[in-house]
């Protein structure tokens, strides 16, 4: 069957309203699947590859696609003098090369330059702070290693006028060509020169200070302001303090990762704090105003009602951690733990027995009644 009678959309597996981007993705996927170098059935792969090239060369061109959609066949198999002779398939050389090798262009140096400005790498350093410092904010001096431009050679990698020569492998082009056999033809693959790494020059007399690297490792220290409210794992970004860029590119950043140390009396959950407070048996039964330890500052009183059970949690609003950015505070959650006396004298034991026998009505006499005598006997 003549190629012009075949459905190009069906060949590439795309709908008739597919975008150029979708068509290109479909071709790219199929090209890798049916490439003669990887397919088991070479003959079938070459046939399918030819169909795909024909379909793609038409559907990727707006004018040819419009003609094909109207008349059912392509206006011409010839795509012009700029096309490579691919066994009569008429596929644009640059597009096929770009599709197969994931680069920005084909031969003639259309690829990305190896000497383009490149941003420097980000650096990371960790800082440990206490929970109190996370509450109030702090300042820390951090030390880190960074590569800086060598002052001896000013980043030129050599101090000698003839220390750099044109690369003999690529003759200064920075790129080399490789012939790739695709079964029914060949492609010229262009890539960075392995000897000069795309620079076009080779170093013959390296700098004695940086050994031809153009940079040296330097230990630096920097004072970092840690804002109130920081949490564990938060990273502070210090702009421009990372590694220097290449070929005039901007430097990277320094990322300071915060690690908040555990606290013996407070547990943090987001912006809230949890504190376990122990109370006496009679305080829980009769109620009391008890001083509650604060993370920062003096203890503050909290009213605990009579009959409070062990494990009951009270909230002290606004007494938690400051919210990062200065938008108020979280809450302090006080979990009550009732202490039960374990060592009683004979008088205390007798009073507790009387209390058990008296029942709940006498217990309700309050601090001035029977329960008050128990409290005085047990806790003085």
KEKE-3310 file (N, C-alpha, C; in steps of 0.2 Angstrom, whole numbers, plus 5000, padded with zeros to 4 digits):
npx = (5004:5002:5012:5006:4993:4991:4986:4992:4991:4986:4998:5007:4999:4991:4978:4967:4967:4978:4992:5007:5017:5012:5013:5026:5031:5025:5031:5044:5044:5040:5051:5061:5057:5057:5069:5082:5094:5091:5079:5073:5068:5075:5072:5058:5058:5065:5056:5045:5051:5053:5040:5036:5044:5040:5027:5029:5036:5027:5016:5021:5024:5016:5010:5011:5003:4991:4988:4988:4977:4967:4967:4971:4984:5001:5009:5021:5035:5047:5057:5065:5081:5088:5086:5091:5097:5087:5085:5075:5064:5062:5064:5067:5083:5088:5078:5076:5088:5088:5077:5081:5092:5090:5094:5098:5100:5106:5119:5132:5134:5123:5119:5118:5129:5145:5151:5142:5135:5134:5125:5131:5133:5122:5125:5125:5122:5122:5113:5112:5100:5093:5076:5072:5080:5074:5062:5065:5073:5089:5107:5119:5136:5141:5151:5159:5164:5169:5171:5181:5186:5203:5215:5228:5229:5218:5207:5210:5216:5229:5245:5254:5258:5258:5251:5239:5233:5226:5214:5219:5212:5198:5201:5199:5185:5177:5168:5165:5162:5152:5149:5134:5126:5111:5104:5097:5103:5114:5119:5126:5132:5134:5144:5151:5168:5179:5192:5194:5183:5173:5178:5187:5200:5216:5224:5241:5251:5247:5241:5250:5244:5230:5231:5227:5213:5206:5199:5199:5198:5190:5189:5175:5167:5151:5140:5124:5107:5094:5077:5064:5053:5057:5057:5060:5070:5068:5075:5085:5089:5103:5107:5118:5129:5134:5143:5154:5148:5150:5158:5154:5142:5129:5132:5129:5117:5118:5112:5105:5101:5090:5091:5081:5084:5078:5068:5068:5056:5046:5036:5035:5023:5020:5016:5012:5014:5017:5015:5019:5012:5013:5002:4996:4986:4976:4975:4970:4958:4951:4953:4963:4974:4987:5005:5012:5025:5034:5040:5048:5052:5044:5034:5017:5000:4987:4970:4964:4950:4940:4940:4948:4954:4967:4977:4970:4969:4973:4971:4982:4980:4989:5002:5011:5023:5031:5024:5031:5037:5030:5016:5008:5006:5007:4998:4999:4998:4993:4995:4988:4995:4991:4998:4999:5000:5012:5018:5012:5008:5001:4991:4987:4983:4972:4963:4960:4953:4942:4937:4934:4923:4915:4908:4902:4895:4900:4912:4910:4911:4921:4936:4936:4931:4929:4938:4947:4954:4960:4969:4977:4983:4989:4998:5003)
npy = (4994:5011:5024:5036:5033:5029:5031:5044:5049:5038:5030:5036:5036:5046:5058:5066:5080:5082:5091:5099:5097:5086:5077:5076:5071:5058:5053:5053:5043:5032:5031:5027:5015:5007:5009:5004:4999:4994:4986:4970:4963:4968:4971:4973:4984:4994:4996:5001:5012:5020:5023:5030:5041:5047:5050:5059:5069:5076:5079:5087:5098:5113:5118:5107:5098:5103:5103:5089:5085:5090:5085:5072:5067:5070:5085:5084:5073:5078:5088:5099:5107:5107:5095:5079:5065:5052:5038:5041:5044:5057:5065:5078:5082:5088:5088:5074:5070:5078:5073:5059:5060:5069:5083:5100:5104:5100:5095:5107:5115:5119:5116:5118:5129:5125:5134:5143:5154:5148:5145:5145:5131:5127:5127:5118:5119:5113:5118:5118:5122:5127:5124:5135:5145:5144:5149:5163:5167:5169:5171:5164:5158:5151:5138:5134:5125:5132:5134:5146:5159:5157:5167:5168:5165:5171:5164:5159:5148:5146:5154:5157:5165:5156:5145:5139:5130:5128:5115:5100:5089:5093:5105:5117:5119:5114:5104:5087:5076:5061:5047:5039:5024:5020:5010:5011:5021:5035:5045:5061:5063:5076:5081:5087:5089:5077:5078:5092:5095:5102:5115:5120:5122:5117:5114:5117:5122:5122:5132:5134:5136:5132:5121:5121:5121:5133:5137:5137:5128:5135:5139:5146:5158:5163:5174:5170:5175:5169:5168:5171:5157:5147:5130:5113:5106:5117:5127:5141:5153:5160:5172:5171:5166:5154:5142:5149:5155:5149:5154:5168:5167:5168:5167:5153:5149:5149:5137:5135:5124:5121:5113:5108:5106:5093:5096:5095:5097:5102:5098:5100:5104:5109:5125:5125:5121:5107:5103:5093:5092:5089:5086:5086:5074:5079:5092:5090:5084:5094:5105:5119:5134:5133:5135:5136:5131:5141:5141:5152:5165:5169:5157:5155:5157:5144:5140:5126:5115:5108:5090:5086:5075:5063:5065:5075:5089:5106:5122:5135:5149:5157:5155:5148:5143:5157:5162:5160:5174:5183:5183:5182:5169:5152:5139:5134:5118:5110:5096:5087:5077:5067:5064:5050:5046:5035:5031:5030:5035:5027:5035:5043:5032:5028:5039:5039:5027:5030:5040:5033:5026:5035:5040:5049:5060:5066:5069:5080:5090:5099:5109:5113:5102:5085:5080:5090:5087:5075:5079:5088:5079:5070:5077:5087)
npz = (5000:4996:5004:5005:5006:5019:5036:5044:5057:5064:5063:5071:5082:5088:5091:5079:5082:5089:5097:5091:5100:5106:5096:5093:5105:5104:5093:5097:5108:5100:5091:5099:5103:5091:5085:5074:5080:5093:5092:5090:5078:5065:5051:5052:5061:5053:5043:5051:5056:5045:5041:5052:5052:5040:5043:5054:5048:5040:5049:5058:5052:5049:5037:5028:5035:5035:5022:5020:5029:5022:5009:5010:5007:5007:5001:4995:4995:4996:5007:5005:5002:5013:5020:5026:5016:5019:5015:5006:5015:5018:5031:5042:5046:5057:5067:5069:5074:5086:5093:5095:5103:5113:5114:5111:5098:5081:5070:5066:5077:5084:5097:5115:5123:5130:5138:5143:5155:5172:5186:5203:5214:5228:5245:5261:5278:5295:5310:5328:5340:5356:5363:5370:5363:5350:5354:5357:5347:5340:5338:5328:5324:5310:5302:5286:5271:5256:5238:5231:5220:5214:5220:5215:5202:5197:5194:5181:5179:5176:5177:5167:5152:5141:5145:5142:5128:5112:5110:5104:5099:5096:5089:5095:5094:5103:5102:5096:5083:5080:5071:5069:5066:5060:5054:5041:5037:5042:5056:5061:5076:5088:5101:5117:5118:5124:5129:5131:5138:5132:5132:5122:5124:5131:5146:5149:5158:5173:5187:5202:5214:5214:5206:5193:5194:5195:5206:5224:5240:5253:5270:5278:5289:5296:5303:5308:5309:5318:5317:5329:5333:5324:5318:5319:5306:5298:5284:5283:5270:5264:5254:5240:5246:5243:5232:5220:5204:5187:5172:5173:5179:5192:5210:5221:5235:5253:5263:5278:5290:5302:5318:5332:5348:5360:5374:5392:5399:5391:5377:5359:5348:5333:5334:5346:5364:5375:5392:5406:5421:5438:5452:5468:5477:5485:5480:5467:5470:5478:5471:5465:5464:5454:5451:5435:5426:5414:5397:5394:5406:5421:5432:5429:5437:5437:5436:5444:5444:5456:5458:5448:5436:5434:5420:5414:5403:5402:5394:5391:5384:5371:5376:5370:5358:5348:5333:5317:5309:5316:5320:5332:5345:5349:5359:5376:5383:5397:5405:5417:5430:5443:5459:5469:5485:5492:5504:5519:5536:5551:5556:5544:5536:5544:5543:5529:5528:5535:5527:5516:5521:5525:5513:5499:5502:5514:5510:5502:5510:5509:5509:5522:5529:5532:5522:5521:5533:5530:5520:5528:5536:5528:5520:5528)
capx = (5000:5006:5012:5001:4986:4991:4984:4998:4989:4986:5004:5010:4995:4989:4971:4968:4968:4984:4996:5013:5020:5010:5015:5033:5032:5023:5036:5050:5043:5040:5058:5066:5055:5058:5075:5085:5099:5088:5074:5075:5067:5078:5068:5052:5060:5067:5050:5041:5054:5052:5033:5035:5048:5036:5021:5031:5038:5021:5011:5025:5024:5009:5008:5010:4998:4984:4987:4986:4970:4962:4967:4972:4990:5006:5010:5027:5040:5054:5056:5069:5088:5091:5085:5096:5094:5086:5082:5068:5059:5061:5063:5072:5089:5089:5072:5077:5094:5086:5072:5084:5098:5088:5098:5094:5101:5110:5126:5134:5135:5117:5118:5120:5137:5148:5154:5137:5135:5131:5124:5135:5129:5120:5129:5121:5126:5117:5114:5108:5097:5088:5069:5072:5082:5069:5057:5067:5078:5096:5112:5124:5141:5142:5157:5158:5169:5167:5176:5182:5191:5210:5218:5235:5228:5212:5202:5212:5219:5236:5248:5259:5254:5257:5249:5233:5233:5220:5213:5221:5206:5193:5204:5196:5178:5174:5164:5167:5157:5152:5144:5129:5123:5104:5102:5095:5107:5118:5118:5132:5131:5139:5144:5157:5175:5180:5198:5194:5177:5169:5181:5191:5207:5219:5229:5248:5255:5242:5243:5253:5240:5224:5232:5223:5206:5204:5196:5202:5194:5191:5184:5172:5162:5146:5135:5117:5101:5089:5071:5059:5048:5059:5055:5065:5071:5068:5081:5086:5093:5107:5108:5124:5135:5136:5149:5153:5146:5155:5158:5151:5135:5129:5134:5123:5115:5120:5106:5106:5096:5089:5089:5079:5085:5073:5067:5066:5050:5041:5036:5033:5019:5019:5017:5009:5019:5014:5019:5016:5013:5011:4998:4994:4980:4971:4974:4966:4951:4948:4954:4968:4977:4994:5010:5014:5031:5034:5047:5052:5049:5041:5028:5010:4995:4982:4965:4962:4944:4939:4938:4951:4956:4974:4977:4966:4973:4971:4975:4984:4980:4994:5008:5015:5029:5029:5023:5036:5034:5027:5009:5005:5009:5002:4995:5002:4993:4995:4992:4989:4997:4989:5002:4995:5005:5014:5020:5007:5008:4995:4985:4985:4979:4965:4959:4958:4948:4936:4935:4930:4917:4910:4905:4903:4892:4904:4918:4908:4911:4926:4943:4936:4928:4933:4943:4953:4958:4964:4974:4982:4986:4994:5003:5005)
capy = (5000:5017:5028:5042:5031:5027:5036:5047:5050:5031:5027:5039:5034:5052:5060:5071:5086:5082:5097:5098:5094:5079:5073:5075:5066:5051:5051:5051:5037:5026:5031:5023:5008:5004:5010:4997:4997:4991:4982:4963:4962:4974:4973:4977:4990:4999:4998:5005:5018:5024:5025:5035:5047:5050:5053:5065:5075:5079:5081:5092:5104:5116:5118:5100:5095:5106:5100:5082:5085:5092:5080:5065:5065:5075:5089:5082:5070:5082:5093:5104:5106:5106:5089:5074:5059:5046:5033:5043:5046:5065:5067:5084:5079:5091:5086:5067:5070:5081:5068:5053:5061:5074:5089:5106:5105:5095:5097:5114:5119:5122:5114:5123:5131:5123:5140:5147:5156:5143:5147:5140:5126:5129:5124:5116:5118:5112:5122:5116:5127:5125:5126:5142:5149:5144:5154:5170:5169:5168:5172:5158:5158:5144:5137:5130:5125:5134:5135:5153:5160:5157:5174:5167:5165:5175:5160:5158:5141:5146:5161:5158:5167:5150:5140:5136:5129:5126:5108:5096:5085:5097:5111:5123:5120:5112:5099:5082:5072:5054:5044:5034:5020:5019:5004:5013:5028:5037:5052:5063:5065:5081:5082:5090:5086:5073:5080:5099:5096:5108:5122:5121:5123:5112:5117:5114:5124:5123:5136:5130:5136:5129:5115:5121:5121:5140:5139:5134:5127:5140:5139:5153:5158:5168:5175:5169:5177:5164:5171:5167:5153:5142:5124:5108:5105:5123:5129:5148:5154:5166:5172:5173:5164:5147:5142:5154:5153:5148:5159:5174:5165:5170:5162:5149:5151:5145:5134:5134:5119:5121:5107:5110:5100:5091:5099:5090:5098:5104:5095:5105:5101:5115:5131:5123:5117:5102:5102:5088:5095:5085:5089:5082:5070:5084:5098:5087:5083:5100:5111:5124:5138:5130:5139:5132:5133:5143:5140:5158:5169:5166:5153:5158:5153:5141:5137:5119:5114:5102:5084:5085:5068:5063:5065:5080:5094:5113:5126:5142:5152:5162:5154:5143:5146:5162:5160:5162:5180:5188:5183:5179:5163:5146:5139:5130:5113:5108:5089:5086:5070:5067:5060:5046:5045:5028:5029:5033:5032:5024:5040:5044:5026:5028:5044:5037:5022:5034:5044:5028:5023:5041:5041:5055:5066:5069:5071:5086:5096:5103:5109:5114:5097:5079:5080:5094:5084:5070:5083:5090:5073:5066:5082:5092)
capz = (5000:4996:5011:5005:5008:5026:5041:5048:5064:5066:5063:5077:5088:5091:5088:5073:5084:5093:5096:5088:5105:5107:5090:5094:5110:5102:5088:5101:5111:5095:5088:5104:5103:5085:5082:5072:5084:5099:5090:5089:5071:5061:5045:5053:5064:5048:5040:5055:5057:5039:5042:5058:5049:5035:5046:5058:5043:5037:5054:5062:5048:5049:5030:5025:5039:5033:5015:5021:5032:5017:5003:5012:5006:5008:4995:4992:4999:4997:5012:5003:5001:5020:5023:5025:5012:5024:5011:5003:5020:5019:5037:5043:5050:5064:5071:5071:5079:5092:5096:5097:5108:5119:5114:5109:5091:5078:5068:5065:5083:5087:5104:5120:5123:5137:5141:5145:5163:5176:5193:5208:5218:5235:5251:5266:5285:5300:5316:5333:5345:5361:5362:5372:5358:5345:5356:5358:5342:5342:5333:5328:5319:5306:5298:5281:5266:5250:5233:5229:5214:5215:5219:5212:5194:5196:5191:5174:5180:5175:5178:5162:5145:5136:5149:5139:5121:5108:5110:5097:5098:5093:5086:5098:5093:5110:5101:5092:5079:5080:5066:5072:5061:5062:5050:5034:5035:5047:5058:5064:5083:5090:5108:5120:5117:5130:5131:5134:5141:5128:5132:5116:5126:5136:5151:5149:5164:5178:5192:5207:5220:5213:5202:5187:5195:5195:5213:5230:5245:5259:5276:5280:5295:5295:5309:5305:5313:5318:5320:5334:5330:5320:5320:5317:5299:5293:5281:5281:5264:5264:5247:5237:5250:5241:5228:5215:5197:5182:5166:5175:5182:5199:5215:5224:5241:5259:5266:5285:5292:5310:5322:5338:5353:5364:5380:5397:5402:5386:5370:5354:5342:5329:5338:5353:5369:5380:5398:5411:5428:5444:5457:5474:5478:5488:5475:5462:5473:5481:5467:5468:5459:5454:5447:5429:5423:5407:5394:5395:5411:5428:5432:5430:5440:5433:5441:5442:5447:5461:5455:5442:5435:5431:5412:5411:5399:5402:5389:5393:5377:5369:5380:5367:5354:5344:5326:5313:5305:5321:5320:5338:5348:5350:5366:5381:5385:5403:5406:5424:5433:5450:5463:5474:5491:5492:5510:5524:5543:5554:5556:5538:5534:5547:5540:5522:5529:5537:5521:5512:5524:5525:5507:5495:5505:5519:5506:5499:5515:5506:5513:5529:5532:5533:5517:5524:5538:5527:5517:5533:5539:5523:5517:5533)
cpx = (5004:5006:5007:4994:4985:4989:4990:4997:4989:4993:5008:5006:4993:4982:4972:4969:4974:4989:5003:5018:5019:5012:5022:5035:5030:5028:5043:5050:5043:5047:5062:5064:5057:5064:5079:5091:5097:5083:5077:5074:5069:5074:5062:5053:5061:5060:5045:5044:5053:5045:5033:5039:5043:5030:5023:5033:5033:5017:5015:5026:5017:5006:5006:5004:4991:4983:4984:4979:4965:4961:4969:4979:4995:5007:5016:5031:5046:5053:5062:5076:5091:5090:5090:5093:5093:5083:5076:5063:5058:5060:5069:5077:5089:5084:5074:5083:5092:5082:5076:5089:5096:5093:5095:5096:5105:5117:5126:5134:5129:5115:5120:5127:5139:5150:5148:5137:5131:5131:5128:5130:5127:5124:5124:5125:5120:5118:5109:5106:5093:5081:5069:5074:5078:5063:5059:5071:5085:5101:5118:5130:5142:5148:5156:5163:5166:5172:5176:5187:5198:5212:5225:5234:5222:5207:5204:5215:5226:5239:5253:5255:5253:5254:5243:5234:5227:5220:5215:5216:5201:5195:5201:5189:5174:5169:5167:5161:5158:5147:5140:5126:5116:5100:5100:5099:5112:5117:5124:5130:5136:5138:5150:5163:5177:5187:5198:5188:5173:5172:5185:5198:5209:5224:5236:5252:5250:5245:5245:5248:5234:5225:5228:5215:5202:5200:5200:5197:5195:5186:5182:5168:5157:5141:5128:5112:5096:5083:5067:5054:5050:5058:5060:5065:5070:5074:5081:5091:5096:5110:5115:5130:5137:5142:5148:5151:5151:5153:5153:5144:5135:5130:5128:5122:5118:5113:5107:5100:5095:5087:5087:5080:5079:5073:5065:5059:5044:5042:5032:5029:5016:5020:5014:5015:5014:5018:5015:5017:5010:5008:4997:4987:4974:4970:4970:4959:4948:4949:4959:4970:4985:4998:5012:5020:5030:5040:5051:5049:5047:5035:5022:5005:4990:4977:4963:4956:4944:4937:4942:4955:4963:4973:4973:4970:4970:4975:4976:4985:4986:5001:5012:5021:5026:5028:5028:5034:5031:5020:5006:5009:5004:5000:5000:4997:4996:4992:4994:4990:4996:4994:4998:5001:5006:5016:5016:5008:5001:4989:4982:4981:4972:4960:4956:4953:4942:4933:4931:4924:4912:4906:4905:4900:4896:4910:4916:4909:4917:4932:4942:4933:4932:4939:4949:4957:4963:4970:4980:4986:4991:5000:5005:5002)
cpy = (5006:5021:5033:5040:5029:5033:5038:5047:5043:5028:5030:5038:5040:5054:5065:5078:5087:5089:5095:5095:5087:5074:5071:5070:5059:5049:5049:5045:5031:5025:5027:5016:5004:5006:5004:4995:4994:4986:4975:4961:4968:4976:4976:4983:4996:5001:5003:5012:5023:5027:5031:5042:5051:5054:5060:5071:5079:5082:5086:5098:5107:5116:5111:5096:5097:5103:5092:5081:5086:5087:5073:5062:5071:5078:5086:5078:5073:5088:5099:5102:5105:5100:5084:5068:5053:5040:5034:5044:5053:5067:5073:5081:5082:5089:5078:5067:5073:5076:5062:5054:5067:5080:5095:5108:5100:5097:5105:5118:5122:5121:5119:5123:5128:5128:5145:5149:5151:5146:5142:5136:5129:5124:5123:5116:5117:5116:5119:5121:5124:5127:5133:5147:5150:5149:5161:5172:5169:5170:5166:5160:5151:5144:5133:5130:5128:5135:5142:5153:5160:5164:5174:5168:5169:5171:5158:5151:5141:5153:5162:5160:5161:5144:5136:5136:5127:5118:5105:5092:5088:5103:5117:5124:5118:5106:5094:5079:5065:5051:5038:5031:5018:5014:5006:5019:5029:5044:5054:5066:5070:5082:5085:5086:5083:5076:5087:5100:5102:5115:5124:5123:5118:5116:5113:5116:5126:5128:5132:5130:5132:5123:5115:5121:5128:5142:5135:5133:5132:5139:5146:5152:5164:5168:5175:5171:5172:5167:5167:5163:5147:5135:5119:5106:5111:5125:5137:5149:5160:5167:5174:5170:5156:5147:5147:5151:5152:5152:5165:5173:5167:5165:5158:5152:5146:5143:5132:5130:5119:5114:5109:5104:5099:5094:5094:5091:5100:5100:5099:5101:5108:5121:5131:5120:5113:5102:5098:5091:5091:5088:5084:5079:5075:5090:5096:5086:5089:5106:5116:5129:5136:5134:5134:5135:5135:5142:5146:5162:5165:5162:5157:5154:5150:5138:5130:5117:5108:5096:5082:5078:5068:5062:5071:5086:5101:5117:5133:5146:5157:5161:5149:5146:5152:5159:5163:5168:5185:5188:5180:5173:5157:5145:5134:5125:5110:5101:5088:5078:5070:5062:5057:5044:5037:5026:5033:5030:5030:5029:5042:5038:5026:5033:5042:5032:5025:5038:5039:5026:5029:5042:5048:5061:5070:5072:5078:5092:5101:5104:5110:5108:5091:5078:5084:5091:5079:5074:5085:5084:5070:5071:5087:5099)
cpz = (5000:5002:5011:5007:5015:5030:5045:5055:5067:5067:5069:5083:5092:5088:5083:5076:5089:5091:5093:5094:5107:5102:5091:5100:5108:5097:5092:5105:5106:5092:5093:5104:5097:5081:5080:5076:5091:5097:5089:5081:5067:5055:5047:5057:5059:5045:5044:5056:5051:5039:5047:5055:5044:5038:5050:5053:5041:5043:5058:5058:5047:5041:5027:5029:5037:5026:5016:5024:5027:5011:5004:5010:5006:5001:4991:4997:5000:5002:5011:5004:5008:5023:5021:5020:5017:5020:5008:5008:5020:5026:5039:5048:5057:5069:5073:5076:5086:5096:5099:5103:5113:5119:5111:5101:5088:5076:5067:5071:5085:5094:5109:5121:5130:5141:5144:5153:5166:5183:5198:5212:5225:5240:5257:5273:5290:5307:5322:5338:5350:5359:5364:5366:5352:5347:5355:5351:5344:5336:5333:5323:5316:5302:5292:5276:5259:5245:5231:5223:5217:5214:5215:5205:5192:5192:5184:5174:5178:5176:5172:5156:5141:5140:5147:5131:5118:5108:5104:5095:5094:5089:5088:5097:5099:5108:5096:5089:5080:5075:5069:5066:5063:5057:5043:5032:5041:5049:5061:5071:5085:5097:5110:5119:5123:5133:5134:5138:5138:5129:5126:5118:5131:5140:5151:5155:5169:5184:5198:5213:5219:5209:5196:5188:5194:5202:5218:5235:5251:5264:5278:5286:5294:5301:5306:5311:5313:5321:5325:5330:5325:5322:5317:5310:5295:5291:5280:5275:5265:5257:5245:5241:5249:5237:5222:5208:5192:5176:5167:5178:5190:5204:5218:5231:5247:5262:5273:5288:5300:5313:5329:5343:5357:5371:5386:5399:5397:5379:5365:5349:5338:5333:5345:5357:5373:5386:5403:5418:5433:5449:5462:5474:5480:5483:5469:5464:5475:5476:5470:5462:5460:5449:5441:5427:5416:5404:5395:5401:5417:5427:5432:5432:5435:5438:5439:5447:5452:5457:5449:5442:5432:5423:5409:5408:5400:5397:5392:5386:5377:5373:5377:5363:5349:5336:5321:5309:5310:5321:5326:5340:5348:5357:5370:5384:5391:5405:5414:5426:5440:5454:5468:5479:5491:5500:5515:5531:5545:5554:5549:5535:5537:5544:5533:5523:5531:5531:5517:5514:5525:5519:5504:5498:5510:5515:5503:5504:5513:5510:5520:5533:5533:5528:5518:5529:5535:5524:5522:5536:5535:5521:5522:5531)
residu = (UNK:UNK:UNK:UNK:UNK:UNK:UNK:UNK:UNK:UNK:UNK:UNK:UNK:UNK:UNK:UNK:UNK:UNK:UNK:UNK:UNK:UNK:UNK:UNK:UNK:UNK:UNK:UNK:UNK:UNK:UNK:UNK:UNK:UNK:UNK:UNK:UNK:UNK:UNK:UNK:UNK:UNK:UNK:UNK:UNK:UNK:UNK:UNK:UNK:UNK:UNK:UNK:UNK:UNK:UNK:UNK:UNK:UNK:UNK:UNK:UNK:UNK:UNK:UNK:UNK:UNK:UNK:UNK:UNK:UNK:UNK:UNK:UNK:UNK:UNK:UNK:UNK:UNK:UNK:UNK:UNK:UNK:UNK:UNK:UNK:UNK:UNK:UNK:UNK:UNK:UNK:UNK:UNK:UNK:UNK:UNK:UNK:UNK:UNK:UNK:UNK:UNK:UNK:UNK:UNK:UNK:UNK:UNK:UNK:UNK:UNK:UNK:UNK:UNK:UNK:UNK:UNK:UNK:UNK:UNK:UNK:UNK:UNK:UNK:UNK:UNK:UNK:UNK:UNK:UNK:UNK:UNK:UNK:UNK:UNK:UNK:UNK:UNK:UNK:UNK:UNK:UNK:UNK:UNK:UNK:UNK:UNK:UNK:UNK:UNK:UNK:UNK:UNK:UNK:UNK:UNK:UNK:UNK:UNK:UNK:UNK:UNK:UNK:UNK:UNK:UNK:UNK:UNK:UNK:UNK:UNK:UNK:UNK:UNK:UNK:UNK:UNK:UNK:UNK:UNK:UNK:UNK:UNK:UNK:UNK:UNK:UNK:UNK:UNK:UNK:UNK:UNK:UNK:UNK:UNK:UNK:UNK:UNK:UNK:UNK:UNK:UNK:UNK:UNK:UNK:UNK:UNK:UNK:UNK:UNK:UNK:UNK:UNK:UNK:UNK:UNK:UNK:UNK:UNK:UNK:UNK:UNK:UNK:UNK:UNK:UNK:UNK:UNK:UNK:UNK:UNK:UNK:UNK:UNK:UNK:UNK:UNK:UNK:UNK:UNK:UNK:UNK:UNK:UNK:UNK:UNK:UNK:UNK:UNK:UNK:UNK:UNK:UNK:UNK:UNK:UNK:UNK:UNK:UNK:UNK:UNK:UNK:UNK:UNK:UNK:UNK:UNK:UNK:UNK:UNK:UNK:UNK:UNK:UNK:UNK:UNK:UNK:UNK:UNK:UNK:UNK:UNK:UNK:UNK:UNK:UNK:UNK:UNK:UNK:UNK:UNK:UNK:UNK:UNK:UNK:UNK:UNK:UNK:UNK:UNK:UNK:UNK:UNK:UNK:UNK:UNK:UNK:UNK:UNK:UNK:UNK:UNK:UNK:UNK:UNK:UNK:UNK:UNK:UNK:UNK:UNK:UNK:UNK:UNK:UNK:UNK:UNK:UNK:UNK:UNK:UNK:UNK:UNK:UNK:UNK:UNK:UNK:UNK:UNK:UNK:UNK:UNK:UNK:UNK:UNK:UNK:UNK:UNK:UNK:UNK:UNK:UNK:UNK:UNK:UNK:UNK:UNK:UNK:UNK:UNK:UNK:UNK:UNK:UNK:UNK:UNK:UNK:UNK:UNK:UNK:UNK:UNK:UNK:UNK:UNK:UNK:UNK:UNK:UNK:UNK)
# end
